[in-house]
Amino acid sequence: MSSTAVLAPNSVEELGQLIADLHADGKPCVPAGMGSRLHWGPPLAADSGPVVSMRHLSRIEDHAVDDLTITVDAGMPLADLQTALAEHQQWLPLNWPWGSNLASPQSAGSIGGLVARGLSGGLRQRHLGVRDQIIGIRLMRSDGVSARAGGRVVKNVAGYDLMRLLCGSWGSLALITGLTLRVQPIREPRGQLVLEGALNQLEAFRAEVVGSSFTPEWIDWELRPDQGPRILMGVASISDGAVVDQLNRLETLAAEQGVSSERMPWESPIPEGSATSEDPPWLLRLCLPPAELQHLFSSRECTGLSGWHWRLAAGAGSGEAWQVSGSPTPEYRVEALRRRVIALGGQLSVLIQPGAQPGALPAWLDAPSRPLIEAVKHQFDPKQQLCRGRLPGVAAPLNSAHSGN
């Protein structure tokens, strides 16, 4: 079957039978949530098989409101999950994935898809990343056998931590069918600061905040097209007075560093992401030591890119850069940027690029641990049936056909 075919089982039992049949016949498949970001990352191989979507597996199995945990099917849309939690004044402290449009909630994709990609934003400053919100996981092996790891309690250390292994696996090891997640109460008193100044002044402010007793919900670097850098940050607490006190102290610190500050309202607990109605020519994911971000921003490889938007978590050093205007940037410039990021001790992944023809940039490079990654892949998927051509830490062949939607 072609990888453009989409199979969407209505139950875990139906899914298990489908995967078992594909395994017995030696046929590949591509696990997916709602399929909204299948075109991200390395091209799938031409023989990658049908997409197996979890979109119909989208129920809430259990919500322990008092224990602050919830168990859901992996196909549940992230927006629906947040809406259900909000009814109990709770939320899952994760940023909207890049490309989410709040006018179209389904654009945020499924919670299982978010875990499979393993991406996170500025909220990890206080709440850590998506893998740190998972306390239990249900999965299906490539032969159709179901398994689980973790449990429904926050403190759970039994067995090998498969949850972290599957987080960021891009569907290459197993199908994620369900998740138990820790959630948080929504704190209504919130405030936001926008800080502007010279790059070195903003870095001094960032370093002071991150290394202090301040506990911002998020603190992000942002570079907008043809504009200077700025830092965006949000604070939340149990009372308006506590929020005002934090904002006052942060403004004092900003003034000491020569940085201007402006208070802004922060309406929703989840900061609005970078909504866009269509894909950009380039979308990159970067991760490097936070203190090196200033050197990246001032490098000729960065300043030479015109019409780009950057948004990275200032405390974690991870985030996205994408082109919003102008003709598509030549590949050699993005390759030069990747070399600069690597020289600064980081990594760069190409999630979207123009055309993706043979000779295009690999989405990610071979990791030093590639032999171990491939050994783990063989243990989970000995027939190499899941997501052919797409394994994090293993550069895909340059002549793979690009597919998926």
C-alpha positions in Angstrom: 0.0 0.0 0.0 1.1 3.6 -0.6 2.1 5.8 2.3 -0.7 8.2 1.3 -3.3 5.6 2.4 -4.6 6.3 5.9 -5.9 3.6 8.2 -7.7 4.7 11.3 -8.8 1.9 13.6 -11.7 2.5 15.9 -10.4 0.5 18.9 -7.1 -0.7 20.4 -8.3 -4.3 19.6 -8.8 -3.4 15.9 -5.4 -1.6 15.9 -3.7 -4.7 17.4 -5.2 -6.9 14.7 -4.2 -4.5 11.9 -0.6 -4.2 13.2 -0.3 -8.0 13.7 -1.5 -8.6 10.1 1.0 -6.1 8.7 3.8 -7.7 10.8 2.9 -11.2 9.6 3.0 -10.0 6.0 6.2 -8.1 6.5 4.5 -4.8 5.4 5.6 -1.4 6.8 3.5 1.4 8.2 3.7 4.9 9.5 2.3 5.5 13.0 0.5 8.9 13.4 -1.8 10.9 15.6 -3.9 13.3 13.5 -1.3 13.3 10.7 -0.9 17.1 10.8 2.9 17.0 10.9 3.9 13.9 9.0 5.8 16.0 6.5 8.1 17.3 9.2 11.6 15.8 9.5 13.3 13.3 7.3 11.5 12.1 4.1 9.8 8.8 4.6 11.0 6.0 2.4 9.1 5.3 -0.8 8.1 1.9 0.6 7.0 3.2 4.1 3.5 1.8 3.7 0.1 3.2 4.9 -0.3 5.8 7.7 -1.9 4.2 10.8 -3.7 7.1 12.5 -4.8 7.1 16.2 -7.4 9.8 15.5 -10.3 7.6 16.6 -8.6 6.6 19.8 -9.4 9.8 21.6 -11.2 9.2 24.9 -10.4 10.2 28.5 -10.0 6.9 30.4 -9.6 8.4 33.8 -9.1 11.9 35.4 -8.0 11.8 39.0 -8.8 15.4 39.7 -7.6 15.5 43.3 -4.4 13.6 42.4 -3.6 15.9 39.4 -3.3 13.0 36.9 -5.2 12.1 33.7 -5.1 9.0 31.5 -6.1 9.5 27.9 -5.9 7.8 24.5 -2.9 8.9 22.4 -5.2 10.2 19.6 -6.9 12.8 21.8 -6.4 16.3 20.3 -4.2 18.4 22.5 -6.7 21.2 22.4 -9.6 18.9 23.5 -7.4 17.7 26.4 -6.7 21.2 27.6 -10.4 22.1 27.3 -11.4 19.1 29.4 -8.8 19.9 32.0 -9.8 23.6 32.1 -13.3 22.5 33.3 -11.6 21.5 36.5 -9.2 24.6 36.6 -6.3 22.4 35.5 -4.0 22.3 32.6 -1.1 20.4 31.0 1.8 22.8 31.1 3.0 22.4 27.5 3.3 25.0 24.8 1.2 24.8 21.7 3.3 23.0 19.1 4.7 25.2 16.4 2.2 25.9 13.7 -0.9 25.6 16.0 -3.6 28.1 15.1 -5.9 28.8 18.0 -8.7 29.6 15.5 -8.5 26.0 14.4 -7.8 23.9 17.6 -7.3 20.6 15.7 -4.1 22.2 14.2 -2.3 21.5 17.5 -2.4 17.8 16.7 -2.8 14.9 19.2 -1.1 14.4 22.6 0.4 11.2 21.3 1.9 13.0 18.3 3.4 15.7 20.6 5.0 13.0 22.7 6.4 11.2 19.7 8.0 14.4 18.4 9.3 15.2 21.9 9.3 18.9 21.3 8.7 21.5 24.0 8.8 25.3 24.4 9.4 28.0 26.9 7.1 26.5 29.6 9.8 24.0 30.3 11.6 26.8 32.2 9.3 26.0 35.2 7.5 22.8 34.2 10.2 20.9 32.3 9.5 19.2 29.0 6.8 16.8 27.7 8.7 13.7 28.8 8.7 15.0 32.4 4.8 15.2 32.3 4.5 11.5 31.5 4.0 9.0 34.4 2.6 6.1 32.4 2.5 5.0 28.8 0.7 2.4 26.7 2.3 1.2 23.6 1.9 -1.4 20.8 5.0 -3.2 19.4 5.5 -3.6 15.7 4.1 -7.2 16.0 0.8 -5.9 17.5 1.5 -6.9 21.1 0.4 -4.3 23.6 2.6 -3.3 26.6 2.7 -0.6 29.2 5.3 1.2 31.4 4.9 3.4 34.4 1.6 3.7 36.2 -1.0 6.2 37.5 0.9 7.6 40.4 3.4 10.5 40.2 6.1 8.6 42.1 6.8 5.5 40.0 10.3 4.0 39.5 9.5 0.4 38.6 11.3 -1.0 35.6 13.1 0.5 32.6 11.9 4.0 31.7 10.3 3.3 28.3 8.4 6.6 28.6 11.6 8.7 28.0 12.8 6.3 25.3 9.6 6.7 23.2 9.4 10.4 23.8 11.0 11.9 20.7 11.2 8.6 18.8 9.1 9.9 15.9 7.1 6.7 15.7 10.1 4.7 14.8 10.1 2.3 17.8 6.4 1.5 18.7 2.9 2.9 18.4 1.9 5.1 21.4 -1.7 4.2 22.3 -2.2 5.9 25.6 -0.7 8.2 28.2 -1.0 9.0 31.9 0.1 12.6 32.5 0.6 14.8 35.5 -1.3 18.1 35.3 -1.2 21.3 37.3 -3.8 23.7 38.7 -4.4 26.8 36.7 -3.1 29.9 38.5 -5.2 32.9 37.4 -2.9 35.7 38.5 -0.5 36.2 35.6 1.6 38.8 34.0 3.9 39.2 31.1 7.0 41.3 30.5 8.6 42.4 27.1 12.2 43.4 27.5 14.3 45.2 24.8 17.9 46.3 24.7 21.3 45.5 23.3 22.1 41.8 22.9 24.8 41.8 25.6 22.4 43.7 28.1 19.6 41.2 27.4 22.0 38.3 28.0 23.2 39.8 31.3 19.5 40.1 32.3 18.7 36.5 31.2 21.7 35.0 33.1 20.8 36.9 36.2 17.2 35.8 36.1 17.9 32.1 35.3 20.6 31.9 38.0 18.5 33.6 40.7 15.5 32.6 42.9 13.0 34.0 40.3 10.6 31.4 39.1 9.1 32.7 35.8 6.7 30.3 34.0 8.7 30.9 30.8 11.4 33.2 29.5 12.1 33.2 25.7 14.4 34.9 23.3 12.7 36.3 20.2 14.2 37.8 17.1 11.6 39.0 14.6 12.3 39.7 10.9 14.6 42.7 10.5 14.2 43.8 14.2 16.4 43.6 17.2 16.3 40.9 19.9 14.0 40.9 22.8 13.1 38.7 25.8 9.6 37.7 26.6 8.7 36.3 30.0 5.6 35.4 32.0 5.1 35.0 35.7 2.2 33.4 37.6 1.4 32.9 41.2 -1.4 32.3 43.7 -2.2 36.0 44.2 -2.2 39.2 42.2 0.1 40.7 44.9 2.7 38.0 44.4 2.7 38.6 40.6 3.0 42.3 41.0 5.9 41.8 43.4 7.7 39.6 40.9 7.1 42.0 38.0 8.4 44.9 40.1 11.6 43.1 41.0 12.2 42.0 37.4 11.7 45.5 36.2 14.2 46.8 38.7 16.7 44.1 37.6 16.1 45.1 33.9 16.7 48.8 34.7 20.0 47.9 36.4 21.1 46.1 33.2 20.0 49.0 31.0 17.1 47.0 29.5 13.7 48.6 28.9 10.6 46.7 30.0 6.9 46.8 29.3 4.1 45.0 31.1 1.6 43.1 28.9 -1.5 41.1 29.7 -1.3 37.3 29.7 -4.8 36.0 29.1 -4.5 32.2 28.7 -2.3 29.9 30.8 -0.7 28.6 27.6 1.3 31.4 25.8 0.2 31.7 22.3 2.6 30.1 19.9 3.7 31.0 16.4 0.4 30.5 14.5 0.7 30.3 10.8 -1.8 29.4 8.1 0.8 27.7 5.9 4.2 26.1 6.0 7.2 28.4 5.7 10.0 27.6 3.3 12.2 26.6 6.2 11.5 25.5 9.8 14.4 24.6 12.0 14.6 23.2 15.5 17.7 24.3 17.5 19.1 23.2 20.8 22.3 24.6 22.3 23.7 25.7 25.6 21.6 28.8 26.8 24.7 31.0 27.3 25.7 30.4 23.6 22.5 31.8 22.2 23.9 35.3 22.2 26.9 34.2 20.2 24.6 32.5 17.7 22.4 35.6 17.3 25.4 37.8 16.7 27.1 35.4 14.3 27.2 36.2 10.6 25.4 33.0 9.9 22.4 34.3 11.8 22.5 38.0 10.9 22.9 37.0 7.2 19.5 35.4 7.1 16.8 37.9 6.0 13.1 37.5 6.8 13.6 34.9 9.6 11.8 34.6 13.0 13.5 33.1 16.0 11.8 31.9 19.2 13.9 29.9 21.7 13.6 29.1 25.4 16.2 31.3 27.1 16.7 28.9 30.0 16.9 25.7 28.0 18.4 26.9 24.7 15.9 25.1 22.6 13.3 26.4 20.1 12.5 27.1 16.5 13.6 29.4 13.7 11.6 29.8 10.5 11.6 31.9 7.4 8.5 34.2 7.1 9.3 36.4 4.0 11.5 36.6 0.9 12.7 34.0 -1.5 13.6 30.7 0.1 17.0 30.9 1.7 19.7 28.9 -0.2 20.6 25.5 1.4 24.2 26.5 1.8 23.3 29.3 4.2 21.3 26.9 6.4 24.1 24.4 6.3 26.5 27.2 7.4 24.1 27.9 10.3 24.1 24.3 11.3 27.9 24.2 11.4 27.8 27.3 13.6 25.3 25.7 16.0 27.4 22.6 16.2 30.6 24.7 16.9 28.7 26.3 19.8 28.0 22.8 21.2 24.4 22.4 19.9 22.3 20.6 17.3 20.1 21.7 14.5 17.2 19.7 12.9 15.5 20.6 9.7 11.8 20.1 10.1 10.6 21.7 6.8 12.7 22.7 3.8 11.9 23.8 0.3 11.3 20.9 -2.1 13.3 18.3 -0.2 14.8 17.0 -3.5 17.7 14.6 -3.7 20.7 16.4 -2.3 18.6 18.4 0.2 19.9 18.8 3.8 19.4 15.8 6.1 16.9 16.6 8.7 19.3 15.5 11.4 22.9 14.2 11.3 24.2 10.9 12.7 24.5 11.0 16.5 27.7 9.7 18.1 25.4 7.0 19.6 24.1 5.9 16.2 25.2 2.2 16.8 23.2 2.1 20.1 20.2 3.8 18.5 20.2 1.3 15.7 20.5 -1.6 18.2 17.5 -0.3 20.1 15.6 0.1 16.9 16.4 -3.6 16.0 15.1 -4.8 19.4 11.8 -2.9 19.1 11.3 -3.3 15.3 13.4 -6.2 14.0 11.7 -6.2 10.6 12.2 -2.4 10.2 8.5 -1.8 9.5 7.9 1.4 11.4 8.6 4.8 9.8 11.1 3.6 7.2 13.7 6.3 6.5 13.0 8.1 9.8 15.0 7.3 12.9 16.2 10.1 15.2 20.0 10.3 15.4 20.4 8.5 12.1 20.7 10.6 9.0 18.3 9.4 6.3 19.6 8.5 2.8 19.6 11.6 0.6 17.7 9.9 -2.1 14.7 8.9 0.0 11.3 10.0 -1.5 9.5 12.6 0.5 6.0 11.7 1.4 3.3 12.2 4.1 1.0 15.0 4.9 
